Amino acid sequence: MSLSISPAARDALSGWLDHIRALDNAAENTLRAYQTDVLDFLAFMTGHKGAAEGLGPLLRITQSDMRAWMAHARGRGVAARSLARSLSAVKTFYRWLGQREGHEPTAVLATRAPKFRKKLPRPLSPDAAKAMLDTVGIQNATPWIAARDMAVVTLLYGCGLRISEALSLTGASVPLPEVLRIKGKGGKERIVPVLPIAREAVNDYVRDCPHDLSADTPLFRGARGGPLSARAISGVVASVRMQLGLPATATPHALRHSFATHLLEAGGDLRAIQELLGHASLSTTQAYTAVDTARLMEVYAQAHPHGAGNA
């Protein structure tokens, strides 16, 4: 869109983001996604109306306007899942704005999200997860970097941490205790048991790391001593994935999925797994039961005399 949004709309967006940051303790990545989604929406409405809109016209958006925005997004190739996420952000912004301005943005709040098929987590098999752990530590010729990569990946699979959670650990975390207090999405804190193999991997890294790992600095460092980036770990995992012939879905986050699925397959309680993962809703964790069921049905179809594989 060539037209910029009005100062009033920009100030409202800034105020909403400050509100979420202060009250909801949202992660910076979440805030950036919200900002992008709502800014794109406001920019579209500016172009759609032909001029920068003040707060009054923005609050009086019609269902026709909403349909035009959604049609425009789909025309640009935005997937239904992404559009649903953007609509959720727009609704949250408008709900806050409506309360502040004493107006009910009915058309926005009544807009239905596009339907999409929820993707099931795609965990690695236990053998593939073990192979990845065995291979990660030999990717880099520099011993401390190889030990670092091994430590991070072991935390993802051995403790079910999100990559952002692993990279947020500081020097104060070592030596790792038997249980870690992890602050996850939305500032929610949870307790995660630490396997001996994870403690050993982190200890090996700390012993070899040439940088000062003081209590208030990041535990995991890049080659030059700065904070390690998620992109660097994703690159290492991608390299291992290609060497082992694993699918493109074998990402750092898939190791967290694998942690949950393998616990469930071993008889783990769904509620306990929910707590370990830090899921706010059990329905999120229940996606892993769908994975487990799908795998059981696949085995059944292949092994049963009347299964599809034996027809």
BAPAKOL-486444 format. One record per residue (C-alpha): chain; residue number from 1; residue in one letter; x, z, y. Coordinates in nm, 3 decimals, always signed. Layout:
N
[node 'A'; NUM; 'A'; [X; Z; Y]]
...
***
This chain:
311
[node 'A'; 1; 'M'; [+0.000; +0.000; +0.000]]
[node 'A'; 2; 'S'; [+0.142; -0.093; +0.339]]
[node 'A'; 3; 'L'; [-0.062; +0.166; +0.529]]
[node 'A'; 4; 'S'; [+0.056; +0.527; +0.534]]
[node 'A'; 5; 'I'; [-0.180; +0.819; +0.488]]
[node 'A'; 6; 'S'; [-0.296; +1.018; +0.789]]
[node 'A'; 7; 'P'; [-0.101; +1.323; +0.914]]
[node 'A'; 8; 'A'; [-0.403; +1.541; +0.832]]
[node 'A'; 9; 'A'; [-0.408; +1.419; +0.472]]
[node 'A'; 10; 'R'; [-0.032; +1.465; +0.440]]
[node 'A'; 11; 'D'; [-0.055; +1.819; +0.578]]
[node 'A'; 12; 'A'; [-0.339; +1.898; +0.335]]
[node 'A'; 13; 'L'; [-0.134; +1.771; +0.042]]
[node 'A'; 14; 'S'; [+0.163; +1.981; +0.152]]
[node 'A'; 15; 'G'; [-0.060; +2.288; +0.189]]
[node 'A'; 16; 'W'; [-0.207; +2.240; -0.157]]
[node 'A'; 17; 'L'; [+0.135; +2.208; -0.317]]
[node 'A'; 18; 'D'; [+0.249; +2.527; -0.140]]
[node 'A'; 19; 'H'; [-0.065; +2.700; -0.267]]
[node 'A'; 20; 'I'; [+0.005; +2.598; -0.627]]
[node 'A'; 21; 'R'; [+0.372; +2.691; -0.596]]
[node 'A'; 22; 'A'; [+0.287; +3.038; -0.465]]
[node 'A'; 23; 'L'; [-0.012; +3.133; -0.681]]
[node 'A'; 24; 'D'; [+0.024; +2.933; -1.004]]
[node 'A'; 25; 'N'; [+0.403; +2.948; -1.025]]
[node 'A'; 26; 'A'; [+0.402; +2.584; -1.133]]
[node 'A'; 27; 'A'; [+0.725; +2.420; -1.245]]
[node 'A'; 28; 'E'; [+0.893; +2.183; -0.999]]
[node 'A'; 29; 'N'; [+0.845; +1.890; -1.240]]
[node 'A'; 30; 'T'; [+0.472; +1.964; -1.246]]
[node 'A'; 31; 'L'; [+0.459; +1.982; -0.867]]
[node 'A'; 32; 'R'; [+0.638; +1.650; -0.832]]
[node 'A'; 33; 'A'; [+0.394; +1.487; -1.074]]
[node 'A'; 34; 'Y'; [+0.098; +1.631; -0.880]]
[node 'A'; 35; 'Q'; [+0.244; +1.510; -0.552]]
[node 'A'; 36; 'T'; [+0.300; +1.158; -0.684]]
[node 'A'; 37; 'D'; [-0.049; +1.132; -0.835]]
[node 'A'; 38; 'V'; [-0.234; +1.256; -0.527]]
[node 'A'; 39; 'L'; [-0.015; +1.065; -0.283]]
[node 'A'; 40; 'D'; [-0.083; +0.743; -0.475]]
[node 'A'; 41; 'F'; [-0.456; +0.817; -0.465]]
[node 'A'; 42; 'L'; [-0.455; +0.886; -0.090]]
[node 'A'; 43; 'A'; [-0.246; +0.574; -0.025]]
[node 'A'; 44; 'F'; [-0.495; +0.365; -0.221]]
[node 'A'; 45; 'M'; [-0.787; +0.508; -0.025]]
[node 'A'; 46; 'T'; [-0.605; +0.429; +0.299]]
[node 'A'; 47; 'G'; [-0.569; +0.066; +0.200]]
[node 'A'; 48; 'H'; [-0.917; +0.055; +0.047]]
[node 'A'; 49; 'K'; [-1.075; +0.175; +0.371]]
[node 'A'; 50; 'G'; [-0.844; -0.032; +0.588]]
[node 'A'; 51; 'A'; [-0.713; +0.258; +0.796]]
[node 'A'; 52; 'A'; [-0.559; +0.603; +0.762]]
[node 'A'; 53; 'E'; [-0.841; +0.847; +0.685]]
[node 'A'; 54; 'G'; [-0.880; +1.192; +0.836]]
[node 'A'; 55; 'L'; [-1.002; +1.481; +0.622]]
[node 'A'; 56; 'G'; [-1.370; +1.418; +0.698]]
[node 'A'; 57; 'P'; [-1.386; +1.065; +0.553]]
[node 'A'; 58; 'L'; [-1.163; +1.168; +0.260]]
[node 'A'; 59; 'L'; [-1.409; +1.441; +0.169]]
[node 'A'; 60; 'R'; [-1.696; +1.193; +0.181]]
[node 'A'; 61; 'I'; [-1.549; +0.957; -0.078]]
[node 'A'; 62; 'T'; [-1.817; +0.790; -0.288]]
[node 'A'; 63; 'Q'; [-1.843; +0.713; -0.656]]
[node 'A'; 64; 'S'; [-1.791; +0.349; -0.566]]
[node 'A'; 65; 'D'; [-1.459; +0.443; -0.404]]
[node 'A'; 66; 'M'; [-1.357; +0.634; -0.717]]
[node 'A'; 67; 'R'; [-1.445; +0.340; -0.942]]
[node 'A'; 68; 'A'; [-1.241; +0.108; -0.718]]
[node 'A'; 69; 'W'; [-0.938; +0.338; -0.745]]
[node 'A'; 70; 'M'; [-0.963; +0.360; -1.123]]
[node 'A'; 71; 'A'; [-1.011; -0.016; -1.157]]
[node 'A'; 72; 'H'; [-0.708; -0.073; -0.935]]
[node 'A'; 73; 'A'; [-0.498; +0.162; -1.148]]
[node 'A'; 74; 'R'; [-0.602; -0.002; -1.474]]
[node 'A'; 75; 'G'; [-0.536; -0.343; -1.317]]
[node 'A'; 76; 'R'; [-0.177; -0.231; -1.253]]
[node 'A'; 77; 'G'; [-0.141; -0.148; -1.620]]
[node 'A'; 78; 'V'; [-0.176; +0.230; -1.590]]
[node 'A'; 79; 'A'; [-0.260; +0.366; -1.935]]
[node 'A'; 80; 'A'; [-0.581; +0.562; -1.989]]
[node 'A'; 81; 'R'; [-0.384; +0.879; -2.066]]
[node 'A'; 82; 'S'; [-0.184; +0.851; -1.741]]
[node 'A'; 83; 'L'; [-0.496; +0.775; -1.539]]
[node 'A'; 84; 'A'; [-0.670; +1.079; -1.687]]
[node 'A'; 85; 'R'; [-0.373; +1.293; -1.581]]
[node 'A'; 86; 'S'; [-0.382; +1.148; -1.228]]
[node 'A'; 87; 'L'; [-0.757; +1.208; -1.202]]
[node 'A'; 88; 'S'; [-0.706; +1.569; -1.309]]
[node 'A'; 89; 'A'; [-0.451; +1.617; -1.029]]
[node 'A'; 90; 'V'; [-0.682; +1.452; -0.774]]
[node 'A'; 91; 'K'; [-0.974; +1.674; -0.881]]
[node 'A'; 92; 'T'; [-0.760; +1.987; -0.853]]
[node 'A'; 93; 'F'; [-0.649; +1.884; -0.504]]
[node 'A'; 94; 'Y'; [-1.005; +1.805; -0.394]]
[node 'A'; 95; 'R'; [-1.142; +2.127; -0.539]]
[node 'A'; 96; 'W'; [-0.892; +2.322; -0.329]]
[node 'A'; 97; 'L'; [-0.951; +2.105; -0.020]]
[node 'A'; 98; 'G'; [-1.328; +2.134; -0.056]]
[node 'A'; 99; 'Q'; [-1.309; +2.513; -0.069]]
[node 'A'; 100; 'R'; [-1.083; +2.519; +0.235]]
[node 'A'; 101; 'E'; [-1.303; +2.285; +0.437]]
[node 'A'; 102; 'G'; [-1.638; +2.418; +0.313]]
[node 'A'; 103; 'H'; [-1.742; +2.088; +0.157]]
[node 'A'; 104; 'E'; [-1.827; +1.991; -0.201]]
[node 'A'; 105; 'P'; [-1.648; +1.665; -0.297]]
[node 'A'; 106; 'T'; [-1.913; +1.577; -0.553]]
[node 'A'; 107; 'A'; [-1.812; +1.215; -0.616]]
[node 'A'; 108; 'V'; [-1.454; +1.311; -0.699]]
[node 'A'; 109; 'L'; [-1.541; +1.608; -0.919]]
[node 'A'; 110; 'A'; [-1.812; +1.416; -1.105]]
[node 'A'; 111; 'T'; [-1.584; +1.126; -1.197]]
[node 'A'; 112; 'R'; [-1.527; +1.104; -1.570]]
[node 'A'; 113; 'A'; [-1.180; +1.057; -1.709]]
[node 'A'; 114; 'P'; [-1.118; +0.746; -1.919]]
[node 'A'; 115; 'K'; [-1.126; +0.809; -2.291]]
[node 'A'; 116; 'F'; [-0.805; +0.784; -2.484]]
[node 'A'; 117; 'R'; [-0.687; +0.865; -2.831]]
[node 'A'; 118; 'K'; [-0.477; +1.179; -2.832]]
[node 'A'; 119; 'K'; [-0.135; +1.122; -2.980]]
[node 'A'; 120; 'L'; [-0.033; +1.351; -3.261]]
[node 'A'; 121; 'P'; [+0.313; +1.510; -3.243]]
[node 'A'; 122; 'R'; [+0.567; +1.310; -3.441]]
[node 'A'; 123; 'P'; [+0.803; +1.560; -3.603]]
[node 'A'; 124; 'L'; [+1.112; +1.475; -3.802]]
[node 'A'; 125; 'S'; [+1.117; +1.543; -4.173]]
[node 'A'; 126; 'P'; [+1.320; +1.852; -4.271]]
[node 'A'; 127; 'D'; [+1.594; +1.625; -4.411]]
[node 'A'; 128; 'A'; [+1.604; +1.417; -4.090]]
[node 'A'; 129; 'A'; [+1.619; +1.731; -3.875]]
[node 'A'; 130; 'K'; [+1.909; +1.864; -4.083]]
[node 'A'; 131; 'A'; [+2.087; +1.529; -4.062]]
[node 'A'; 132; 'M'; [+2.048; +1.531; -3.684]]
[node 'A'; 133; 'L'; [+2.198; +1.879; -3.658]]
[node 'A'; 134; 'D'; [+2.485; +1.777; -3.884]]
[node 'A'; 135; 'T'; [+2.556; +1.466; -3.674]]
[node 'A'; 136; 'V'; [+2.512; +1.594; -3.318]]
[node 'A'; 137; 'G'; [+2.827; +1.803; -3.333]]
[node 'A'; 138; 'I'; [+3.055; +1.507; -3.405]]
[node 'A'; 139; 'Q'; [+2.939; +1.277; -3.125]]
[node 'A'; 140; 'N'; [+3.194; +1.380; -2.865]]
[node 'A'; 141; 'A'; [+3.572; +1.392; -2.903]]
[node 'A'; 142; 'T'; [+3.594; +1.683; -2.657]]
[node 'A'; 143; 'P'; [+3.546; +1.997; -2.870]]
[node 'A'; 144; 'W'; [+3.363; +2.209; -2.611]]
[node 'A'; 145; 'I'; [+3.117; +1.929; -2.527]]
[node 'A'; 146; 'A'; [+3.049; +1.870; -2.897]]
[node 'A'; 147; 'A'; [+2.988; +2.246; -2.937]]
[node 'A'; 148; 'R'; [+2.759; +2.243; -2.632]]
[node 'A'; 149; 'D'; [+2.545; +1.960; -2.768]]
[node 'A'; 150; 'M'; [+2.522; +2.135; -3.104]]
[node 'A'; 151; 'A'; [+2.414; +2.459; -2.935]]
[node 'A'; 152; 'V'; [+2.138; +2.296; -2.726]]
[node 'A'; 153; 'V'; [+1.994; +2.093; -3.013]]
[node 'A'; 154; 'T'; [+2.002; +2.396; -3.242]]
[node 'A'; 155; 'L'; [+1.799; +2.593; -2.985]]
[node 'A'; 156; 'L'; [+1.541; +2.313; -2.970]]
[node 'A'; 157; 'Y'; [+1.491; +2.295; -3.344]]
[node 'A'; 158; 'G'; [+1.580; +2.651; -3.442]]
[node 'A'; 159; 'C'; [+1.381; +2.828; -3.170]]
[node 'A'; 160; 'G'; [+1.125; +2.568; -3.063]]
[node 'A'; 161; 'L'; [+1.240; +2.572; -2.701]]
[node 'A'; 162; 'R'; [+1.149; +2.301; -2.453]]
[node 'A'; 163; 'I'; [+1.462; +2.128; -2.329]]
[node 'A'; 164; 'S'; [+1.394; +2.263; -1.979]]
[node 'A'; 165; 'E'; [+1.382; +2.616; -2.123]]
[node 'A'; 166; 'A'; [+1.711; +2.576; -2.308]]
[node 'A'; 167; 'L'; [+1.880; +2.437; -1.997]]
[node 'A'; 168; 'S'; [+1.744; +2.720; -1.781]]
[node 'A'; 169; 'L'; [+1.941; +2.983; -1.975]]
[node 'A'; 170; 'T'; [+2.216; +3.149; -1.775]]
[node 'A'; 171; 'G'; [+2.542; +3.321; -1.854]]
[node 'A'; 172; 'A'; [+2.348; +3.648; -1.863]]
[node 'A'; 173; 'S'; [+2.183; +3.525; -2.186]]
[node 'A'; 174; 'V'; [+2.504; +3.551; -2.391]]
[node 'A'; 175; 'P'; [+2.575; +3.673; -2.640]]
[node 'A'; 176; 'L'; [+2.226; +3.572; -2.752]]
[node 'A'; 177; 'P'; [+2.019; +3.868; -2.874]]
[node 'A'; 178; 'E'; [+1.802; +3.861; -3.185]]
[node 'A'; 179; 'V'; [+1.505; +3.781; -2.962]]
[node 'A'; 180; 'L'; [+1.500; +3.588; -2.634]]
[node 'A'; 181; 'R'; [+1.260; +3.632; -2.345]]
[node 'A'; 182; 'I'; [+1.174; +3.280; -2.235]]
[node 'A'; 183; 'K'; [+0.985; +3.191; -1.919]]
[node 'A'; 184; 'G'; [+0.791; +2.874; -1.996]]
[node 'A'; 185; 'K'; [+0.528; +2.661; -1.824]]
[node 'A'; 186; 'G'; [+0.336; +2.834; -1.549]]
[node 'A'; 187; 'G'; [+0.582; +3.123; -1.552]]
[node 'A'; 188; 'K'; [+0.437; +3.251; -1.878]]
[node 'A'; 189; 'E'; [+0.687; +3.470; -2.063]]
[node 'A'; 190; 'R'; [+0.718; +3.481; -2.440]]
[node 'A'; 191; 'I'; [+0.949; +3.633; -2.699]]
[node 'A'; 192; 'V'; [+1.133; +3.396; -2.933]]
[node 'A'; 193; 'P'; [+1.334; +3.507; -3.238]]
[node 'A'; 194; 'V'; [+1.687; +3.362; -3.246]]
[node 'A'; 195; 'L'; [+1.820; +3.250; -3.582]]
[node 'A'; 196; 'P'; [+2.179; +3.347; -3.670]]
[node 'A'; 197; 'I'; [+2.274; +2.976; -3.681]]
[node 'A'; 198; 'A'; [+2.158; +2.938; -3.318]]
[node 'A'; 199; 'R'; [+2.354; +3.245; -3.207]]
[node 'A'; 200; 'E'; [+2.664; +3.114; -3.383]]
[node 'A'; 201; 'A'; [+2.627; +2.770; -3.225]]
[node 'A'; 202; 'V'; [+2.597; +2.919; -2.875]]
[node 'A'; 203; 'N'; [+2.890; +3.155; -2.940]]
[node 'A'; 204; 'D'; [+3.106; +2.860; -3.048]]
[node 'A'; 205; 'Y'; [+3.018; +2.677; -2.728]]
[node 'A'; 206; 'V'; [+3.085; +2.979; -2.505]]
[node 'A'; 207; 'R'; [+3.421; +3.035; -2.673]]
[node 'A'; 208; 'D'; [+3.531; +2.673; -2.613]]
[node 'A'; 209; 'C'; [+3.375; +2.607; -2.271]]
[node 'A'; 210; 'P'; [+3.645; +2.579; -2.001]]
[node 'A'; 211; 'H'; [+3.408; +2.672; -1.716]]
[node 'A'; 212; 'D'; [+3.323; +3.015; -1.580]]
[node 'A'; 213; 'L'; [+2.987; +3.114; -1.729]]
[node 'A'; 214; 'S'; [+2.902; +3.402; -1.499]]
[node 'A'; 215; 'A'; [+2.571; +3.581; -1.535]]
[node 'A'; 216; 'D'; [+2.391; +3.402; -1.252]]
[node 'A'; 217; 'T'; [+2.505; +3.048; -1.333]]
[node 'A'; 218; 'P'; [+2.372; +2.792; -1.585]]
[node 'A'; 219; 'L'; [+2.486; +2.853; -1.939]]
[node 'A'; 220; 'F'; [+2.508; +2.487; -2.033]]
[node 'A'; 221; 'R'; [+2.741; +2.271; -1.824]]
[node 'A'; 222; 'G'; [+2.808; +1.904; -1.776]]
[node 'A'; 223; 'A'; [+3.155; +1.758; -1.824]]
[node 'A'; 224; 'R'; [+3.251; +1.835; -1.463]]
[node 'A'; 225; 'G'; [+3.111; +2.187; -1.466]]
[node 'A'; 226; 'G'; [+2.775; +2.129; -1.301]]
[node 'A'; 227; 'P'; [+2.442; +2.212; -1.468]]
[node 'A'; 228; 'L'; [+2.380; +2.008; -1.782]]
[node 'A'; 229; 'S'; [+2.099; +1.755; -1.738]]
[node 'A'; 230; 'A'; [+1.816; +1.687; -1.979]]
[node 'A'; 231; 'R'; [+1.910; +1.320; -1.959]]
[node 'A'; 232; 'A'; [+2.254; +1.394; -2.106]]
[node 'A'; 233; 'I'; [+2.102; +1.566; -2.410]]
[node 'A'; 234; 'S'; [+1.847; +1.286; -2.448]]
[node 'A'; 235; 'G'; [+2.138; +1.041; -2.455]]
[node 'A'; 236; 'V'; [+2.316; +1.235; -2.728]]
[node 'A'; 237; 'V'; [+1.998; +1.254; -2.938]]
[node 'A'; 238; 'A'; [+1.937; +0.881; -2.886]]
[node 'A'; 239; 'S'; [+2.289; +0.805; -3.011]]
[node 'A'; 240; 'V'; [+2.237; +1.019; -3.322]]
[node 'A'; 241; 'R'; [+1.895; +0.864; -3.376]]
[node 'A'; 242; 'M'; [+2.045; +0.514; -3.387]]
[node 'A'; 243; 'Q'; [+2.324; +0.621; -3.621]]
[node 'A'; 244; 'L'; [+2.078; +0.777; -3.864]]
[node 'A'; 245; 'G'; [+1.822; +0.497; -3.837]]
[node 'A'; 246; 'L'; [+1.551; +0.733; -3.710]]
[node 'A'; 247; 'P'; [+1.250; +0.606; -3.510]]
[node 'A'; 248; 'A'; [+1.236; +0.604; -3.131]]
[node 'A'; 249; 'T'; [+1.006; +0.907; -3.149]]
[node 'A'; 250; 'A'; [+1.304; +1.121; -3.261]]
[node 'A'; 251; 'T'; [+1.359; +1.274; -2.917]]
[node 'A'; 252; 'P'; [+1.466; +1.623; -2.804]]
[node 'A'; 253; 'H'; [+1.099; +1.718; -2.774]]
[node 'A'; 254; 'A'; [+1.040; +1.597; -3.131]]
[node 'A'; 255; 'L'; [+1.275; +1.874; -3.244]]
[node 'A'; 256; 'R'; [+1.034; +2.127; -3.092]]
[node 'A'; 257; 'H'; [+0.748; +1.951; -3.272]]
[node 'A'; 258; 'S'; [+0.951; +1.968; -3.591]]
[node 'A'; 259; 'F'; [+1.008; +2.342; -3.547]]
[node 'A'; 260; 'A'; [+0.632; +2.399; -3.531]]
[node 'A'; 261; 'T'; [+0.537; +2.161; -3.810]]
[node 'A'; 262; 'H'; [+0.797; +2.291; -4.054]]
[node 'A'; 263; 'L'; [+0.687; +2.649; -3.986]]
[node 'A'; 264; 'L'; [+0.327; +2.550; -4.053]]
[node 'A'; 265; 'E'; [+0.420; +2.368; -4.373]]
[node 'A'; 266; 'A'; [+0.603; +2.680; -4.489]]
[node 'A'; 267; 'G'; [+0.286; +2.885; -4.448]]
[node 'A'; 268; 'G'; [+0.329; +3.004; -4.090]]
[node 'A'; 269; 'D'; [+0.026; +3.145; -3.910]]
[node 'A'; 270; 'L'; [-0.115; +2.915; -3.642]]
[node 'A'; 271; 'R'; [-0.161; +3.199; -3.392]]
[node 'A'; 272; 'A'; [+0.198; +3.312; -3.440]]
[node 'A'; 273; 'I'; [+0.322; +2.955; -3.392]]
[node 'A'; 274; 'Q'; [+0.114; +2.933; -3.073]]
[node 'A'; 275; 'E'; [+0.296; +3.239; -2.939]]
[node 'A'; 276; 'L'; [+0.637; +3.105; -3.040]]
[node 'A'; 277; 'L'; [+0.572; +2.773; -2.866]]
[node 'A'; 278; 'G'; [+0.421; +2.932; -2.556]]
[node 'A'; 279; 'H'; [+0.100; +2.728; -2.573]]
[node 'A'; 280; 'A'; [-0.169; +2.861; -2.343]]
[node 'A'; 281; 'S'; [-0.443; +2.725; -2.567]]
[node 'A'; 282; 'L'; [-0.469; +2.733; -2.945]]
[node 'A'; 283; 'S'; [-0.616; +2.382; -2.933]]
[node 'A'; 284; 'T'; [-0.274; +2.251; -2.826]]
[node 'A'; 285; 'T'; [-0.110; +2.411; -3.127]]
[node 'A'; 286; 'Q'; [-0.386; +2.284; -3.355]]
[node 'A'; 287; 'A'; [-0.248; +1.932; -3.311]]
[node 'A'; 288; 'Y'; [+0.012; +2.037; -3.568]]
[node 'A'; 289; 'T'; [-0.259; +2.106; -3.826]]
[node 'A'; 290; 'A'; [-0.369; +1.745; -3.777]]
[node 'A'; 291; 'V'; [-0.012; +1.633; -3.848]]
[node 'A'; 292; 'D'; [-0.002; +1.851; -4.157]]
[node 'A'; 293; 'T'; [-0.338; +1.721; -4.279]]
[node 'A'; 294; 'A'; [-0.237; +1.360; -4.216]]
[node 'A'; 295; 'R'; [+0.079; +1.410; -4.420]]
[node 'A'; 296; 'L'; [-0.113; +1.573; -4.705]]
[node 'A'; 297; 'M'; [-0.358; +1.282; -4.712]]
[node 'A'; 298; 'E'; [-0.069; +1.036; -4.722]]
[node 'A'; 299; 'V'; [+0.084; +1.217; -5.020]]
[node 'A'; 300; 'Y'; [-0.258; +1.233; -5.186]]
[node 'A'; 301; 'A'; [-0.315; +0.860; -5.140]]
[node 'A'; 302; 'Q'; [+0.023; +0.779; -5.291]]
[node 'A'; 303; 'A'; [+0.012; +1.025; -5.581]]
[node 'A'; 304; 'H'; [-0.351; +1.044; -5.693]]
[node 'A'; 305; 'P'; [-0.451; +0.800; -5.970]]
[node 'A'; 306; 'H'; [-0.736; +0.673; -5.753]]
[node 'A'; 307; 'G'; [-0.542; +0.684; -5.426]]
[node 'A'; 308; 'A'; [-0.487; +0.373; -5.216]]
[node 'A'; 309; 'G'; [-0.129; +0.343; -5.335]]
[node 'A'; 310; 'N'; [-0.235; +0.340; -5.701]]
[node 'A'; 311; 'A'; [-0.547; +0.124; -5.692]]
***
